[in-house]
Amino acid sequence: MLDAIVAETLKLRRHRATWLMVWIFPVVVALVTAAVLVYHSVAGAGAPSPDKGAATWIANSTLLLRFPSSSAGRSLTAGFAALVFAGEYSWNTWKLIVPARDRWQLVVAKWVVTFGLVAAAMIAADLIGLAATAIDAVRGDPVPAGVTVPAIAAAHLRAGAFALVPIASTIAFAALFAIVTRSLLAAVILSFALLIIEGLLPIAAIYLYPRAPALVEVLVKALPFYHLANIGGWAKGTGVTLLLRPGTTVAMSLAASLAVIAAWIAAAAAATLTRFIRQDLN
């Protein structure tokens, strides 16, 4: 299993798609940070930022960790995961690597490496952002009283953990679409369509609720779309309350939404493995 993970890592770490859809995040953050530092060195740092308090300062320092779980960030992740899994069909390389090890190991290795690369890029971008903040502090932008290293670490760990949940879900479904369709284009289109549906869910639920209230409420609570939004809300401190009509709302706890998303990820993973194990790759 470890050999499969190492081999997949070596194959993907320098792939152009990895640079364009994964490493692009920390690279852009580094370039922007460097540009700002150069500008400040030439034009001066300007007036110090107003003191907004320790809690606000720490919360603002975690903003970069929200991008990977945003629609744009997840679109990049979906495209990358689709390429990792469906690319083997396009390149006709599955039949070359399948005889070397069990099929489930190949799929798990791709899951692990895809998730690991995206997580590594997110962590690298966050560390670059923290380094820029530290440089600003040294240059004279004051840090509010009460900001401590343990508090910063705890906030970033929490924000990172919340961000990884939708990333894992995106990878699981993109991999499923890739294995089922055997097509990179189809996997990307279906993954993007899923993200669009997720964004349209509140409007669709409110519109359809008067026509089938019981069914709509069950679907909202059972499908992953609301729960991903709810987890994103809890990442900011408060869950999402979906108003279906006056007096009727859907508001679930973080634990309930995590359980539902975990069940969907497990179901997608099981379907992916089952389908791939039974496929004829000749």
C-alpha positions as CSV (number, residue, x, y, z in Angstrom):
1,M,0.0,0.0,0.0
2,L,2.8,2.4,0.9
3,D,4.5,1.7,-2.4
4,A,1.4,2.6,-4.3
5,I,1.1,5.9,-2.4
6,V,4.8,6.7,-3.1
7,A,4.5,5.9,-6.7
8,E,1.3,8.0,-7.1
9,T,3.0,10.9,-5.3
10,L,6.1,10.7,-7.6
11,K,3.8,10.7,-10.6
12,L,1.7,13.7,-9.6
13,R,3.9,16.0,-7.7
14,R,5.5,17.5,-10.9
15,H,2.5,17.0,-13.2
16,R,1.4,20.2,-15.0
17,A,-2.1,19.7,-13.7
18,T,-0.8,19.6,-10.1
19,W,0.9,23.0,-10.7
20,L,-2.2,24.5,-12.4
21,M,-4.9,23.2,-10.0
22,V,-3.1,22.6,-6.7
23,W,0.2,24.3,-6.3
24,I,-1.2,27.4,-8.0
25,F,-2.8,28.4,-4.6
26,P,0.4,28.8,-2.5
27,V,2.3,30.1,-5.6
28,V,-0.2,32.9,-6.1
29,V,-0.3,33.7,-2.3
30,A,3.6,33.9,-2.4
31,L,3.7,36.1,-5.4
32,V,1.1,38.5,-4.0
33,T,2.9,38.6,-0.7
34,A,6.2,39.3,-2.4
35,A,4.6,42.1,-4.5
36,V,3.1,43.7,-1.4
37,L,6.4,43.6,0.5
38,V,8.3,45.1,-2.4
39,Y,5.7,47.8,-2.7
40,H,5.9,48.6,1.0
41,S,9.6,48.7,0.9
42,V,9.5,51.3,-1.9
43,A,6.4,53.4,-0.9
44,G,6.5,52.8,2.8
45,A,4.3,50.7,5.0
46,G,1.6,53.4,5.4
47,A,-0.5,53.9,8.5
48,P,-0.9,51.0,10.9
49,S,-4.1,49.0,10.8
50,P,-6.7,49.9,13.5
51,D,-6.8,47.7,16.5
52,K,-9.8,45.4,16.0
53,G,-9.2,43.1,18.9
54,A,-7.5,39.8,19.3
55,A,-10.4,37.6,18.3
56,T,-11.0,39.5,15.0
57,W,-7.3,39.6,14.3
58,I,-7.0,35.9,14.7
59,A,-10.1,35.2,12.7
60,N,-8.8,37.4,9.8
61,S,-5.5,35.5,9.8
62,T,-7.4,32.3,8.9
63,L,-9.1,33.7,5.8
64,L,-6.8,32.0,3.3
65,L,-8.0,28.6,4.7
66,R,-11.5,29.3,3.4
67,F,-10.5,29.4,-0.3
68,P,-10.0,25.7,-0.8
69,S,-13.5,25.0,0.5
70,S,-15.1,27.8,-1.6
71,S,-16.8,27.1,-4.9
72,A,-13.7,28.3,-6.8
73,G,-11.3,26.2,-4.7
74,R,-13.5,23.1,-4.9
75,S,-13.8,23.5,-8.6
76,L,-10.0,23.3,-8.9
77,T,-10.0,20.3,-6.6
78,A,-12.8,18.6,-8.6
79,G,-10.9,19.1,-11.8
80,F,-7.7,17.8,-10.4
81,A,-9.4,14.7,-8.8
82,A,-11.1,14.0,-12.1
83,L,-7.8,14.1,-14.0
84,V,-6.1,11.8,-11.4
85,F,-8.7,9.1,-11.8
86,A,-10.0,9.6,-15.3
87,G,-6.6,10.4,-16.8
88,E,-5.6,6.7,-16.6
89,Y,-8.4,5.9,-19.0
90,S,-7.4,8.7,-21.4
91,W,-3.8,7.6,-21.3
92,N,-4.7,3.9,-21.4
93,T,-2.4,3.2,-18.5
94,W,-4.7,1.3,-16.2
95,K,-3.9,-2.0,-17.9
96,L,-0.2,-1.4,-17.2
97,I,-0.5,-0.8,-13.5
98,V,-3.4,-2.9,-12.5
99,P,-1.5,-6.3,-12.8
100,A,1.1,-5.0,-10.3
101,R,-1.1,-4.7,-7.3
102,D,-4.7,-5.1,-6.0
103,R,-7.2,-2.7,-7.6
104,W,-8.4,-1.3,-4.2
105,Q,-4.8,-0.2,-3.4
106,L,-4.6,1.8,-6.6
107,V,-7.9,3.6,-5.8
108,V,-7.0,4.3,-2.2
109,A,-3.5,5.5,-3.2
110,K,-5.1,8.0,-5.6
111,W,-7.5,9.2,-2.9
112,V,-4.7,9.6,-0.3
113,V,-2.4,11.4,-2.7
114,T,-5.1,13.7,-4.1
115,F,-6.3,14.7,-0.7
116,G,-2.7,15.0,0.6
117,L,-1.6,17.3,-2.2
118,V,-4.6,19.6,-1.8
119,A,-4.1,19.7,2.0
120,A,-0.4,20.4,1.6
121,A,-1.1,23.3,-0.8
122,M,-3.6,24.7,1.6
123,I,-1.2,24.5,4.5
124,A,1.6,26.0,2.5
125,A,-0.5,29.0,1.5
126,D,-1.6,29.4,5.1
127,L,2.0,29.4,6.4
128,I,2.9,31.9,3.7
129,G,0.1,34.1,4.9
130,L,1.1,33.8,8.5
131,A,4.7,34.7,7.5
132,A,3.5,37.8,5.8
133,T,1.5,38.8,8.9
134,A,4.6,38.3,11.0
135,I,6.6,40.5,8.7
136,D,4.0,43.2,8.9
137,A,4.2,43.0,12.7
138,V,7.9,43.4,12.6
139,R,7.6,46.4,10.2
140,G,5.3,48.2,12.6
141,D,1.7,46.9,12.1
142,P,0.8,46.2,15.7
143,V,-0.6,42.9,16.9
144,P,-3.5,43.3,19.3
145,A,-3.0,42.3,22.9
146,G,-4.2,38.8,23.6
147,V,-3.0,37.3,20.4
148,T,-0.9,34.3,21.3
149,V,0.8,31.5,19.4
150,P,-1.5,28.8,20.9
151,A,-4.6,30.8,20.1
152,I,-3.4,31.3,16.5
153,A,-2.5,27.6,16.2
154,A,-5.9,26.5,17.6
155,A,-7.8,28.8,15.2
156,H,-5.9,27.7,12.2
157,L,-6.3,24.0,13.1
158,R,-10.0,24.5,13.5
159,A,-10.4,26.4,10.2
160,G,-8.2,23.8,8.4
161,A,-10.3,20.9,9.7
162,F,-13.5,22.5,8.6
163,A,-12.0,23.2,5.1
164,L,-10.9,19.6,4.6
165,V,-14.5,18.2,4.9
166,P,-15.8,19.7,1.7
167,I,-12.5,18.9,0.0
168,A,-12.8,15.3,0.9
169,S,-16.4,15.2,-0.4
170,T,-15.4,16.9,-3.6
171,I,-12.7,14.3,-4.2
172,A,-14.9,11.4,-3.4
173,F,-17.6,12.4,-5.9
174,A,-15.2,13.5,-8.6
175,A,-13.4,10.1,-8.3
176,L,-16.8,8.3,-8.5
177,F,-17.8,10.2,-11.7
178,A,-14.4,9.5,-13.2
179,I,-14.6,5.7,-12.6
180,V,-18.2,5.4,-13.7
181,T,-17.9,7.4,-16.9
182,R,-14.3,6.6,-17.7
183,S,-14.1,10.1,-19.2
184,L,-12.2,13.1,-17.9
185,L,-14.6,15.6,-19.6
186,A,-17.7,13.8,-18.2
187,A,-16.2,13.7,-14.7
188,V,-15.4,17.4,-14.7
189,I,-18.8,18.3,-16.1
190,L,-20.6,16.2,-13.5
191,S,-18.4,17.5,-10.7
192,F,-19.1,21.1,-11.7
193,A,-22.8,20.4,-12.0
194,L,-22.8,19.1,-8.5
195,L,-21.3,22.3,-7.2
196,I,-23.8,24.3,-9.1
197,I,-26.7,22.3,-7.7
198,E,-25.3,22.8,-4.3
199,G,-25.5,26.6,-4.7
200,L,-29.0,26.4,-6.2
201,L,-30.4,24.2,-3.4
202,P,-31.8,26.9,-1.1
203,I,-33.7,28.5,-4.0
204,A,-35.0,25.2,-5.3
205,A,-36.0,24.0,-1.8
206,I,-37.9,27.2,-1.1
207,Y,-39.6,27.1,-4.5
208,L,-40.6,23.4,-4.3
209,Y,-41.5,23.2,-0.6
210,P,-45.2,24.4,-1.0
211,R,-45.7,21.6,-3.7
212,A,-44.2,18.7,-1.7
213,P,-43.3,19.9,1.8
214,A,-42.6,16.5,3.4
215,L,-40.5,15.3,0.4
216,V,-38.5,18.5,0.2
217,E,-37.7,18.6,3.9
218,V,-36.5,15.0,3.8
219,L,-34.3,15.6,0.8
220,V,-32.8,18.7,2.3
221,K,-31.9,16.8,5.4
222,A,-30.7,13.6,3.6
223,L,-28.7,15.1,0.6
224,P,-25.3,16.5,1.2
225,F,-25.8,20.0,-0.2
226,Y,-27.4,21.6,2.9
227,H,-24.9,19.9,5.2
228,L,-21.9,21.2,3.4
229,A,-23.2,24.7,3.6
230,N,-24.1,24.1,7.3
231,I,-20.5,22.9,8.0
232,G,-19.2,26.0,6.3
233,G,-21.5,28.1,8.5
234,W,-20.3,26.4,11.7
235,A,-16.7,27.1,10.5
236,K,-17.6,30.8,10.9
237,G,-19.3,30.2,14.2
238,T,-23.0,29.7,13.4
239,G,-24.8,27.0,11.4
240,V,-27.0,27.7,8.4
241,T,-30.7,28.0,9.0
242,L,-32.7,27.4,5.8
243,L,-36.1,29.1,5.9
244,L,-38.5,27.0,3.8
245,R,-41.5,29.1,4.6
246,P,-42.5,31.3,7.6
247,G,-42.4,29.1,10.6
248,T,-40.6,26.2,8.9
249,T,-36.9,26.0,9.0
250,V,-34.1,23.5,8.7
251,A,-31.3,24.0,11.2
252,M,-29.1,21.1,12.2
253,S,-26.1,20.7,14.5
254,L,-22.5,20.4,13.4
255,A,-22.3,16.8,14.5
256,A,-25.4,15.8,12.5
257,S,-24.1,17.5,9.3
258,L,-20.7,15.8,9.8
259,A,-22.4,12.4,10.2
260,V,-24.4,12.9,7.0
261,I,-21.4,14.0,4.9
262,A,-19.3,11.2,6.3
263,A,-22.0,8.7,5.2
264,W,-22.1,10.2,1.7
265,I,-18.3,10.1,1.4
266,A,-18.3,6.5,2.5
267,A,-21.1,5.6,0.0
268,A,-19.3,7.3,-2.8
269,A,-16.0,5.6,-1.9
270,A,-17.8,2.2,-1.7
271,A,-19.4,2.7,-5.1
272,T,-16.1,3.8,-6.6
273,L,-14.3,0.7,-5.3
274,T,-17.1,-1.7,-6.3
275,R,-17.3,-0.3,-9.8
276,F,-13.5,-0.2,-10.4
277,I,-13.0,-3.7,-9.1
278,R,-15.6,-5.1,-11.6
279,Q,-14.4,-3.1,-14.6
280,D,-12.9,-4.6,-17.7
281,L,-9.7,-2.6,-18.4
282,N,-8.5,-4.5,-21.4
